[in-house]
Amino acid sequence: MATRRIGGQRFDHGAQYLTATSPRFRSAVEGWRAAGVAEEWFREGGRARYRGVAGMNAIPKYLAAVLDVRLNSRIVEMAWRGGEWHLRTEAGEEHCGAGLVVTAPVPQALELLGGVAGRMEGRLKRIRYTSCFALMAALDGDSGLGEAGFVEPGEGPVQWIADNARKGITEGPGAVTIHATAAFTSSHYDEPAERVAGLMLEAAQGWLGGSGVREWQLHRWRYSMAETREAEPCLAMKEPGPLVLAGDGFGFPGVEGAFLSGFAAAMALSEM
Ligand SMILES: Cc1cc2nc3c(=O)[nH]c(=O)nc-3n(C[C@H](O)[C@H](O)[C@H](O)COP(=O)(O)OP(=O)(O)OC[C@H]3O[C@@H](n4cnc5c(N)ncnc54)[C@H](O)[C@@H]3O)c2cc1C
Protein backbone atom coordinates (compact mmCIF):
# COMPACT_ATOMS: atom_id res chain seq x y z
CA MET A 1 0.00 0.00 0.00
CA ALA A 2 2.50 2.51 -1.30
CA THR A 3 2.03 6.15 -2.29
CA ARG A 4 4.78 8.37 -3.69
CA ARG A 5 4.99 12.07 -4.51
CA ILE A 6 6.42 13.21 -7.84
CA GLY A 7 6.49 16.95 -8.60
CA GLY A 8 3.72 17.71 -6.10
CA GLN A 9 1.36 14.94 -7.31
CA ARG A 10 0.53 11.69 -5.48
CA PHE A 11 0.82 8.28 -7.13
CA ASP A 12 -0.37 4.96 -5.69
CA HIS A 13 2.21 2.59 -7.14
CA GLY A 14 1.49 -0.65 -5.22
CA ALA A 15 -2.01 -1.89 -4.39
CA GLN A 16 -4.59 0.18 -6.29
CA TYR A 17 -7.69 -0.64 -4.25
CA LEU A 18 -8.90 -3.13 -1.71
CA THR A 19 -11.90 -5.41 -1.54
CA ALA A 20 -13.52 -6.66 1.65
CA THR A 21 -15.27 -10.01 1.64
CA SER A 22 -14.78 -11.47 5.14
CA PRO A 23 -16.83 -10.09 8.07
CA ARG A 24 -13.62 -9.32 10.03
CA PHE A 25 -12.05 -7.26 7.24
CA ARG A 26 -15.36 -5.63 6.29
CA SER A 27 -15.71 -4.37 9.83
CA ALA A 28 -12.12 -3.03 9.80
CA VAL A 29 -12.81 -1.20 6.51
CA GLU A 30 -16.00 0.28 7.99
CA GLY A 31 -13.88 1.57 10.89
CA TRP A 32 -11.40 3.19 8.47
CA ARG A 33 -14.26 4.78 6.52
CA ALA A 34 -15.72 6.16 9.73
CA ALA A 35 -12.27 7.54 10.64
CA GLY A 36 -12.05 9.24 7.22
CA VAL A 37 -9.01 7.32 5.93
CA ALA A 38 -10.73 5.02 3.40
CA GLU A 39 -13.57 5.50 0.94
CA GLU A 40 -15.27 3.72 -1.92
CA TRP A 41 -13.59 4.32 -5.29
CA PHE A 42 -15.84 2.30 -7.61
CA ARG A 43 -18.04 -0.81 -7.76
CA GLU A 44 -17.60 -3.90 -9.88
CA GLY A 45 -20.23 -6.63 -10.04
CA GLY A 46 -21.99 -4.90 -7.14
CA ARG A 47 -18.87 -5.14 -4.92
CA ALA A 48 -17.17 -2.02 -3.59
CA ARG A 49 -13.49 -1.28 -4.33
CA TYR A 50 -12.01 0.95 -1.63
CA ARG A 51 -9.10 3.36 -1.74
CA GLY A 52 -7.22 5.28 0.90
CA VAL A 53 -8.19 8.94 1.15
CA ALA A 54 -5.17 10.88 -0.20
CA GLY A 55 -3.55 7.60 -1.28
CA MET A 56 -3.45 3.95 -0.29
CA ASN A 57 -0.77 4.57 2.34
CA ALA A 58 -3.29 6.65 4.37
CA ILE A 59 -4.55 3.35 5.82
CA PRO A 60 -1.24 1.89 7.09
CA LYS A 61 -0.27 5.38 8.34
CA TYR A 62 -3.49 5.46 10.38
CA LEU A 63 -2.86 1.95 11.76
CA ALA A 64 0.76 2.79 12.57
CA ALA A 65 -0.07 5.98 14.50
CA VAL A 66 -0.31 4.06 17.79
CA LEU A 67 2.78 1.89 17.16
CA ASP A 68 6.51 2.41 17.54
CA VAL A 69 7.50 2.10 13.87
CA ARG A 70 11.06 2.49 12.55
CA LEU A 71 11.03 3.43 8.89
CA ASN A 72 13.94 2.86 6.50
CA SER A 73 15.44 0.24 8.83
CA ARG A 74 16.54 -2.77 6.87
CA ILE A 75 16.94 -5.89 9.01
CA VAL A 76 20.02 -7.86 7.97
CA GLU A 77 20.11 -10.51 10.69
CA MET A 78 17.63 -12.38 12.88
CA ALA A 79 18.92 -14.72 15.58
CA TRP A 80 17.70 -16.39 18.79
CA ARG A 81 20.30 -15.88 21.53
CA GLY A 82 20.16 -15.97 25.30
CA GLY A 83 16.38 -16.57 25.39
CA GLU A 84 15.57 -13.61 23.09
CA TRP A 85 15.21 -12.76 19.43
CA HIS A 86 17.89 -10.33 18.26
CA LEU A 87 17.41 -8.24 15.12
CA ARG A 88 20.28 -6.26 13.61
CA THR A 89 19.67 -3.42 11.14
CA GLU A 90 21.87 -2.40 8.23
CA ALA A 91 22.88 0.68 10.28
CA GLY A 92 24.09 -1.63 13.07
CA GLU A 93 21.24 -1.06 15.59
CA GLU A 94 20.00 -4.02 17.63
CA HIS A 95 16.43 -4.74 18.68
CA CYS A 96 15.48 -7.57 21.05
CA GLY A 97 12.18 -9.22 21.88
CA ALA A 98 10.53 -12.29 23.34
CA GLY A 99 8.64 -13.15 20.13
CA LEU A 100 9.13 -12.45 16.42
CA VAL A 101 6.59 -11.91 13.62
CA VAL A 102 8.08 -11.74 10.12
CA THR A 103 5.93 -10.39 7.26
CA ALA A 104 8.64 -9.73 4.67
CA PRO A 105 8.05 -11.60 1.38
CA VAL A 106 8.77 -15.24 2.24
CA PRO A 107 11.94 -15.71 0.11
CA GLN A 108 13.47 -12.69 1.90
CA ALA A 109 12.24 -13.93 5.30
CA LEU A 110 13.86 -17.33 4.68
CA GLU A 111 17.15 -15.71 3.77
CA LEU A 112 17.08 -13.64 6.97
CA LEU A 113 16.16 -16.59 9.17
CA GLY A 114 18.98 -18.68 7.66
CA GLY A 115 17.71 -22.19 8.48
CA VAL A 116 15.94 -21.27 11.74
CA ALA A 117 12.55 -22.00 10.15
CA GLY A 118 13.55 -25.70 10.30
CA ARG A 119 10.57 -27.99 9.70
CA MET A 120 8.48 -25.15 8.16
CA GLU A 121 11.02 -24.53 5.41
CA GLY A 122 9.59 -26.99 2.85
CA ARG A 123 6.14 -25.38 3.02
CA LEU A 124 7.59 -21.87 2.98
CA LYS A 125 9.67 -22.55 -0.12
CA ARG A 126 6.50 -23.40 -2.04
CA ILE A 127 5.21 -19.81 -1.62
CA ARG A 128 6.00 -17.91 -4.85
CA TYR A 129 5.40 -14.39 -6.09
CA THR A 130 5.14 -12.65 -9.45
CA SER A 131 7.10 -9.44 -10.13
CA CYS A 132 5.62 -6.18 -11.37
CA PHE A 133 6.98 -2.94 -12.85
CA ALA A 134 5.11 0.16 -11.71
CA LEU A 135 5.67 3.17 -13.95
CA MET A 136 4.49 6.52 -12.60
CA ALA A 137 4.09 9.23 -15.25
CA ALA A 138 3.17 12.89 -14.67
CA LEU A 139 1.40 14.16 -17.80
CA ASP A 140 1.19 17.68 -19.24
CA GLY A 141 -2.58 17.29 -19.82
CA ASP A 142 -5.49 15.03 -18.92
CA SER A 143 -5.21 11.28 -19.45
CA GLY A 144 -7.65 9.56 -21.78
CA LEU A 145 -8.98 7.33 -19.01
CA GLY A 146 -12.45 8.88 -18.82
CA GLU A 147 -14.73 9.05 -15.81
CA ALA A 148 -13.73 5.71 -14.27
CA GLY A 149 -10.06 6.67 -14.25
CA PHE A 150 -8.67 3.21 -14.91
CA VAL A 151 -8.49 0.43 -17.46
CA GLU A 152 -7.21 -3.15 -17.16
CA PRO A 153 -5.87 -4.40 -20.52
CA GLY A 154 -4.23 -7.39 -18.79
CA GLU A 155 -2.19 -8.47 -21.82
CA GLY A 156 0.95 -7.43 -23.68
CA PRO A 157 3.10 -5.11 -21.59
CA VAL A 158 0.24 -3.40 -19.71
CA GLN A 159 -1.76 -5.01 -16.90
CA TRP A 160 -3.45 -1.90 -15.51
CA ILE A 161 -3.47 1.89 -15.86
CA ALA A 162 -5.05 4.33 -13.42
CA ASP A 163 -5.10 8.10 -13.34
CA ASN A 164 -4.46 9.16 -9.74
CA ALA A 165 -6.06 12.57 -10.45
CA ARG A 166 -9.32 10.95 -11.58
CA LYS A 167 -9.04 8.51 -8.70
CA GLY A 168 -9.26 11.58 -6.49
CA ILE A 169 -6.00 11.31 -4.56
CA THR A 170 -4.17 14.19 -6.26
CA GLU A 171 -4.64 17.37 -8.29
CA GLY A 172 -4.56 17.26 -12.12
CA PRO A 173 -3.27 17.17 -14.78
CA GLY A 174 -3.07 13.42 -15.50
CA ALA A 175 -0.93 11.41 -13.05
CA VAL A 176 -0.91 7.82 -14.25
CA THR A 177 0.31 4.61 -12.67
CA ILE A 178 0.97 1.88 -15.22
CA HIS A 179 1.47 -1.69 -13.99
CA ALA A 180 3.16 -4.15 -16.32
CA THR A 181 1.95 -7.72 -16.76
CA ALA A 182 3.89 -10.41 -14.89
CA ALA A 183 5.09 -11.85 -18.23
CA PHE A 184 6.44 -8.51 -19.47
CA THR A 185 8.05 -7.77 -16.09
CA SER A 186 9.86 -11.09 -15.84
CA SER A 187 11.20 -10.90 -19.38
CA HIS A 188 12.56 -7.34 -18.92
CA TYR A 189 13.29 -7.30 -15.16
CA ASP A 190 17.01 -6.46 -15.33
CA GLU A 191 16.86 -4.02 -18.23
CA PRO A 192 17.63 -0.30 -17.76
CA ALA A 193 14.75 1.88 -16.52
CA GLU A 194 14.81 4.05 -19.69
CA ARG A 195 14.20 1.05 -21.95
CA VAL A 196 11.44 -0.42 -19.74
CA ALA A 197 9.71 2.96 -19.40
CA GLY A 198 9.94 3.54 -23.18
CA LEU A 199 8.27 0.19 -23.94
CA MET A 200 5.56 0.67 -21.32
CA LEU A 201 4.74 4.23 -22.41
CA GLU A 202 4.56 3.13 -26.03
CA ALA A 203 2.11 0.34 -25.10
CA ALA A 204 0.04 2.74 -22.95
CA GLN A 205 -0.02 5.54 -25.53
CA GLY A 206 -3.67 5.00 -26.48
CA TRP A 207 -4.82 5.74 -22.90
CA LEU A 208 -2.82 8.93 -22.35
CA GLY A 209 -5.28 11.19 -24.18
CA GLY A 210 -2.54 12.56 -26.47
CA SER A 211 -0.81 14.19 -23.45
CA GLY A 212 2.96 14.26 -23.15
CA VAL A 213 5.00 12.88 -20.22
CA ARG A 214 6.59 15.62 -18.06
CA GLU A 215 8.33 13.29 -15.63
CA TRP A 216 8.38 9.55 -14.83
CA GLN A 217 9.74 7.11 -12.26
CA LEU A 218 9.94 3.32 -12.42
CA HIS A 219 9.58 1.04 -9.40
CA ARG A 220 10.45 -2.65 -9.60
CA TRP A 221 8.29 -4.79 -7.28
CA ARG A 222 10.25 -8.05 -7.14
CA TYR A 223 7.62 -9.69 -4.90
CA SER A 224 4.29 -8.31 -6.09
CA MET A 225 1.45 -10.83 -5.87
CA ALA A 226 1.74 -14.25 -4.19
CA GLU A 227 0.85 -16.69 -7.00
CA THR A 228 1.23 -19.82 -4.87
CA ARG A 229 0.23 -19.42 -1.24
CA GLU A 230 0.36 -21.46 1.96
CA ALA A 231 -3.17 -22.62 2.84
CA GLU A 232 -2.87 -21.65 6.55
CA PRO A 233 -3.24 -17.93 7.38
CA CYS A 234 0.20 -17.99 9.10
CA LEU A 235 2.84 -20.50 10.24
CA ALA A 236 4.06 -20.49 13.82
CA MET A 237 6.76 -22.36 15.77
CA LYS A 238 7.88 -22.34 19.40
CA GLU A 239 11.48 -23.47 18.89
CA PRO A 240 14.06 -21.99 19.16
CA GLY A 241 11.76 -19.13 20.28
CA PRO A 242 8.24 -17.84 19.46
CA LEU A 243 8.25 -17.18 15.69
CA VAL A 244 5.37 -16.47 13.29
CA LEU A 245 5.58 -15.99 9.53
CA ALA A 246 2.67 -14.11 8.00
CA GLY A 247 1.66 -11.84 5.10
CA ASP A 248 -0.17 -12.17 1.81
CA GLY A 249 1.69 -15.41 0.99
CA PHE A 250 -0.57 -17.11 3.58
CA GLY A 251 -4.26 -17.90 3.26
CA PHE A 252 -6.16 -15.27 1.30
CA PRO A 253 -4.59 -12.97 -1.39
CA GLY A 254 -4.08 -9.20 -1.48
CA VAL A 255 -4.51 -6.56 1.19
CA GLU A 256 -7.42 -8.42 2.78
CA GLY A 257 -5.28 -11.57 2.96
CA ALA A 258 -2.40 -9.66 4.55
CA PHE A 259 -4.79 -8.22 7.15
CA LEU A 260 -6.35 -11.60 8.00
CA SER A 261 -2.90 -13.19 8.15
CA GLY A 262 -1.71 -10.46 10.52
CA PHE A 263 -4.70 -11.12 12.74
CA ALA A 264 -3.96 -14.87 12.72
CA ALA A 265 -0.31 -14.11 13.59
CA ALA A 266 -1.36 -12.06 16.61
CA MET A 267 -3.61 -14.89 17.80
CA ALA A 268 -0.85 -17.49 17.28
CA LEU A 269 1.69 -15.39 19.18
CA SER A 270 -0.67 -14.75 22.07
CA GLU A 271 -1.22 -18.50 22.43
CA MET A 272 2.50 -19.38 22.59
C1 LIG B 1 1.93 -3.53 -8.11
C2 LIG B 1 1.02 -4.14 -7.09
C3 LIG B 1 -0.35 -4.01 -7.22
C4 LIG B 1 -1.19 -4.57 -6.27
N1 LIG B 1 -2.54 -4.36 -6.37
C5 LIG B 1 -3.35 -4.82 -5.39
C6 LIG B 1 -4.73 -4.46 -5.37
O1 LIG B 1 -5.21 -3.71 -6.22
N2 LIG B 1 -5.50 -4.98 -4.35
C7 LIG B 1 -4.99 -5.77 -3.37
O2 LIG B 1 -5.73 -6.17 -2.45
N3 LIG B 1 -3.68 -6.08 -3.36
C8 LIG B 1 -2.85 -5.63 -4.33
N4 LIG B 1 -1.51 -5.89 -4.28
C9 LIG B 1 -1.01 -6.78 -3.27
C10 LIG B 1 -0.89 -6.10 -1.92
O3 LIG B 1 -0.14 -4.92 -2.03
C11 LIG B 1 -0.22 -7.07 -0.98
O4 LIG B 1 -0.99 -8.26 -0.93
C12 LIG B 1 -0.05 -6.53 0.44
O5 LIG B 1 0.59 -5.28 0.44
C13 LIG B 1 0.77 -7.53 1.23
O6 LIG B 1 1.01 -7.03 2.50
P1 LIG B 1 2.12 -7.66 3.40
O7 LIG B 1 2.13 -6.91 4.67
O8 LIG B 1 1.96 -9.15 3.42
O9 LIG B 1 3.49 -7.42 2.60
P2 LIG B 1 4.14 -6.09 2.06
O10 LIG B 1 3.13 -5.02 1.85
O11 LIG B 1 4.98 -6.55 0.89
O12 LIG B 1 5.06 -5.65 3.25
C14 LIG B 1 6.25 -6.31 3.55
C15 LIG B 1 7.17 -5.29 4.17
O13 LIG B 1 8.36 -5.93 4.62
C16 LIG B 1 9.40 -5.02 4.43
N5 LIG B 1 10.68 -5.75 4.45
C17 LIG B 1 11.10 -6.73 3.62
N6 LIG B 1 12.35 -7.13 3.96
C18 LIG B 1 12.72 -6.35 5.03
C19 LIG B 1 13.91 -6.28 5.80
N7 LIG B 1 14.97 -7.05 5.57
N8 LIG B 1 13.96 -5.37 6.80
C20 LIG B 1 12.90 -4.56 7.07
N9 LIG B 1 11.74 -4.60 6.37
C21 LIG B 1 11.66 -5.48 5.35
C22 LIG B 1 9.11 -4.40 3.09
O14 LIG B 1 9.81 -3.19 2.94
C23 LIG B 1 7.60 -4.20 3.19
O15 LIG B 1 7.29 -2.95 3.73
C24 LIG B 1 -0.64 -5.31 -5.20
C25 LIG B 1 0.73 -5.42 -5.07
C26 LIG B 1 1.56 -4.82 -5.99
C27 LIG B 1 3.06 -4.90 -5.79
The ligand as a MOL file (V3000), in Angstrom:
LIG
                    3D

  0  0  0     0  0            999 V3000
M  V30 BEGIN CTAB
M  V30 COUNTS 53 58 0 0 0
M  V30 BEGIN ATOM
M  V30 1 C 1.9260 -3.5310 -8.1060 0
M  V30 2 C 1.0210 -4.1370 -7.0950 0
M  V30 3 C -0.3530 -4.0090 -7.2180 0
M  V30 4 C -1.1890 -4.5710 -6.2700 0
M  V30 5 N -2.5410 -4.3580 -6.3720 0
M  V30 6 C -3.3500 -4.8160 -5.3890 0
M  V30 7 C -4.7280 -4.4620 -5.3670 0
M  V30 8 O -5.2140 -3.7110 -6.2190 0
M  V30 9 N -5.5010 -4.9760 -4.3530 0
M  V30 10 C -4.9890 -5.7660 -3.3720 0
M  V30 11 O -5.7270 -6.1740 -2.4480 0
M  V30 12 N -3.6760 -6.0840 -3.3550 0
M  V30 13 C -2.8540 -5.6260 -4.3270 0
M  V30 14 N -1.5110 -5.8920 -4.2810 0
M  V30 15 C -1.0120 -6.7840 -3.2660 0
M  V30 16 C -0.8870 -6.0970 -1.9180 0
M  V30 17 O -0.1390 -4.9210 -2.0320 0
M  V30 18 C -0.2160 -7.0700 -0.9770 0
M  V30 19 O -0.9940 -8.2570 -0.9250 0
M  V30 20 C -0.0510 -6.5350 0.4360 0
M  V30 21 O 0.5940 -5.2830 0.4410 0
M  V30 22 C 0.7730 -7.5340 1.2270 0
M  V30 23 O 1.0080 -7.0260 2.5050 0
M  V30 24 P 2.1230 -7.6600 3.4020 0
M  V30 25 O 2.1250 -6.9050 4.6660 0
M  V30 26 O 1.9570 -9.1470 3.4190 0
M  V30 27 O 3.4860 -7.4240 2.5970 0
M  V30 28 P 4.1430 -6.0950 2.0570 0
M  V30 29 O 3.1270 -5.0180 1.8520 0
M  V30 30 O 4.9800 -6.5450 0.8940 0
M  V30 31 O 5.0580 -5.6460 3.2480 0
M  V30 32 C 6.2510 -6.3150 3.5480 0
M  V30 33 C 7.1740 -5.2910 4.1730 0
M  V30 34 O 8.3570 -5.9340 4.6250 0
M  V30 35 C 9.4010 -5.0240 4.4340 0
M  V30 36 N 10.6840 -5.7550 4.4490 0
M  V30 37 C 11.1020 -6.7340 3.6200 0
M  V30 38 N 12.3500 -7.1250 3.9580 0
M  V30 39 C 12.7160 -6.3530 5.0260 0
M  V30 40 C 13.9140 -6.2750 5.8000 0
M  V30 41 N 14.9710 -7.0460 5.5680 0
M  V30 42 N 13.9620 -5.3720 6.8010 0
M  V30 43 C 12.9000 -4.5590 7.0710 0
M  V30 44 N 11.7430 -4.6010 6.3730 0
M  V30 45 C 11.6590 -5.4780 5.3460 0
M  V30 46 C 9.1070 -4.3980 3.0860 0
M  V30 47 O 9.8060 -3.1870 2.9370 0
M  V30 48 C 7.6050 -4.2030 3.1900 0
M  V30 49 O 7.2850 -2.9520 3.7290 0
M  V30 50 C -0.6450 -5.3110 -5.2040 0
M  V30 51 C 0.7310 -5.4220 -5.0670 0
M  V30 52 C 1.5630 -4.8240 -5.9870 0
M  V30 53 C 3.0610 -4.8950 -5.7910 0
M  V30 END ATOM
M  V30 BEGIN BOND
M  V30 1 1 1 2
M  V30 2 1 2 3
M  V30 3 2 2 52
M  V30 4 2 3 4
M  V30 5 1 4 5
M  V30 6 1 4 50
M  V30 7 2 5 6
M  V30 8 1 6 7
M  V30 9 1 6 13
M  V30 10 2 7 8
M  V30 11 1 7 9
M  V30 12 1 9 10
M  V30 13 2 10 11
M  V30 14 1 10 12
M  V30 15 2 12 13
M  V30 16 1 13 14
M  V30 17 1 14 15
M  V30 18 1 14 50
M  V30 19 1 15 16
M  V30 20 1 16 17
M  V30 21 1 16 18
M  V30 22 1 18 19
M  V30 23 1 18 20
M  V30 24 1 20 21
M  V30 25 1 20 22
M  V30 26 1 22 23
M  V30 27 1 23 24
M  V30 28 2 24 25
M  V30 29 1 24 26
M  V30 30 1 24 27
M  V30 31 1 27 28
M  V30 32 2 28 29
M  V30 33 1 28 30
M  V30 34 1 28 31
M  V30 35 1 31 32
M  V30 36 1 32 33
M  V30 37 1 33 34
M  V30 38 1 33 48
M  V30 39 1 34 35
M  V30 40 1 35 36
M  V30 41 1 35 46
M  V30 42 1 36 37
M  V30 43 1 36 45
M  V30 44 2 37 38
M  V30 45 1 38 39
M  V30 46 1 39 40
M  V30 47 2 39 45
M  V30 48 1 40 41
M  V30 49 2 40 42
M  V30 50 1 42 43
M  V30 51 2 43 44
M  V30 52 1 44 45
M  V30 53 1 46 47
M  V30 54 1 46 48
M  V30 55 1 48 49
M  V30 56 2 50 51
M  V30 57 1 51 52
M  V30 58 1 52 53
M  V30 END BOND
M  V30 END CTAB
M  END
